[in-house]
Amino acid sequence: MRLAKYLAHAGVASRRAAETMIAAGRVQVDGDVMRDPARDVGEDNRVQVDGQILSGPEARVVYAVHKPTGVLSTAHDTHGRPTVVELVGEGRRLYPVGRLDADSSGLILLTNDGELANRLMHPRYGVPKAYRARVAGGSVGEHALQKLRTGVQLDEGKTAPARVRRLRGDLLEFTISEGRNRQVRRMCETVGHPVVALERVRLGPVRLGNLKAGESRRLSTAEVAKLRASSGSGDPL
């Protein structure tokens, strides 16, 4: 296995970030600094990162978590605030796939597979994400819905077309493939309907389902295979 991939599978970082670490001289193989990310390594090699010996690639796992509002979608917080990683009783190092704002709730994935996480969030792969937004300003009219569907102008440019349907007067369901900062909230505010509550209900083929706030579940091998397929990755778990 190539060194950069070995580090990614060991849960150290994504493959791209691992290549940067290798180029910076932070990785040693059998006691020698290794700057070639394509170097083949295996069980017989001793791999160190910043002086710490790796035990080898971990089994890769993915968890679906129902993030409550007020919980941060980070692995650690220097101010001691609650994070999504704390919701999963798992000994492996897990990292959130993307982010949900602290004031948003719903589905977030945690994994130790940096390569999969990068693919799921990279705009190139267009993995769809679905949200339900309860908005202010009364019932959302057809004119506002059409603007949301065709794209609205934000500071950094016009949003891509989105699938938007009205579930009831003030409740909308969005399906988008972009990942702009606070995108759904900003889109709704642009058409005069600020978001009151926002919940993510789907990421790729994975749905929030019946998970209650604060609960988590490990995805099955079949679910992870579908997730990989949605991100254009055929690597087996």
Buried (B, 14 or more C-beta within 10 A) or exposed (E): BBBBBBBBBBBBBBBBBBBEBBEEEBBBBEEEEBBBBEBEBEEEBEBBBEEEEBEBBBEBBBBBBBBBBEBBBBBEEEEEEBBBBEBBEBEBEBBBBBBBBBEBBBBBBBBBBBBBBBBBBBEEBEBBBBBBBBBEBEEBBEEBBEBBBEBBEBEEEEBBEBEBEBEEEBBBBBBBBEBBEBBBBBBBBBBBBBBEEBBBBBBBBBEBEEBEBBEBBEBEEEBBBEBBEBBEBEEEB
